[in-house]
Amino acid sequence: MSLLNEFYGALGQFVMYHLAVRELDPDRRLVVSVGEHTYEDILQRPAIRLAVAEERVPFLVVRLATEEIVRWTN
């Protein structure tokens, strides 16, 4: 499966979970956790950047080798 297809699947899951969480527990914040290199790769693609901005997807970006959080986006 391509990175683009995987992202579209993850975006769909995020949107559906976000709707459910917003309804059931509005104080809870849903974020997408992703590896640092994957995050950099996906945001180089204009269609993905647009979708992320439009859906306001927050990311928790992790350096996988050290399990260190390197970025938290809103």
C-alpha positions as a printed NumPy array, in Angstrom:
array([[  0.   ,   0.   ,   0.   ],
       [  1.34 ,   3.431,  -0.867],
       [  1.983,   6.179,   1.659],
       [ -0.771,   8.236,   0.061],
       [ -3.32 ,   5.426,   0.426],
       [ -2.281,   4.827,   4.017],
       [ -2.672,   8.512,   4.776],
       [ -6.146,   8.639,   3.242],
       [ -7.159,   5.672,   5.405],
       [ -5.731,   7.348,   8.505],
       [ -7.473,  10.633,   7.641],
       [-10.799,   8.847,   7.286],
       [-10.308,   7.15 ,  10.649],
       [ -9.351,  10.452,  12.249],
       [-12.463,  12.189,  10.917],
       [-14.773,   9.41 ,  12.105],
       [-13.145,   9.103,  15.544],
       [-13.088,  12.886,  15.897],
       [-16.839,  13.026,  15.29 ],
       [-17.479,  10.295,  17.851],
       [-15.144,  11.747,  20.472],
       [-16.572,  15.225,  20.001],
       [-20.046,  13.825,  20.652],
       [-19.213,  11.48 ,  23.546],
       [-16.395,  13.333,  25.317],
       [-16.048,  16.899,  24.043],
       [-13.177,  17.721,  26.442],
       [-10.966,  14.998,  24.968],
       [ -8.517,  15.93 ,  22.207],
       [ -7.753,  13.494,  19.41 ],
       [ -4.335,  13.616,  17.706],
       [ -2.536,  11.553,  15.065],
       [  0.812,  10.146,  16.14 ],
       [  3.334,   9.669,  13.354],
       [  7.054,   9.105,  12.911],
       [  9.207,  12.13 ,  12.116],
       [ 10.271,  10.992,   8.639],
       [  6.755,  10.015,   7.635],
       [  5.435,  13.394,   8.789],
       [  8.041,  15.233,   6.723],
       [  7.311,  13.065,   3.684],
       [  3.528,  13.406,   3.761],
       [  3.56 ,  17.17 ,   4.209],
       [  5.62 ,  17.574,   1.039],
       [  2.567,  16.433,  -0.915],
       [  0.186,  19.314,  -1.741],
       [ -2.988,  17.217,  -1.573],
       [ -2.104,  15.958,   1.89 ],
       [ -1.135,  19.424,   3.143],
       [ -4.513,  20.688,   1.966],
       [ -6.412,  17.842,   3.66 ],
       [ -4.498,  18.3  ,   6.924],
       [ -5.208,  22.034,   6.915],
       [ -8.861,  21.62 ,   5.939],
       [ -9.592,  18.972,   8.577],
       [ -7.319,  20.664,  11.149],
       [ -5.531,  17.417,  11.948],
       [ -3.248,  17.761,  14.99 ],
       [ -0.078,  15.659,  14.937],
       [  2.19 ,  14.263,  17.61 ],
       [  5.465,  13.736,  15.731],
       [  7.86 ,  11.198,  17.236],
       [ 11.516,  10.392,  16.585],
       [ 11.071,   6.638,  16.533],
       [ 14.667,   5.691,  17.354],
       [ 14.531,   7.498,  20.706],
       [ 10.75 ,   7.638,  21.198],
       [ 11.153,  11.391,  21.665],
       [  8.357,  13.811,  20.798],
       [  9.842,  16.268,  18.319],
       [  6.753,  18.245,  17.345],
       [  3.201,  18.794,  18.467],
       [  0.975,  20.545,  15.951],
       [ -2.416,  22.106,  16.376]])
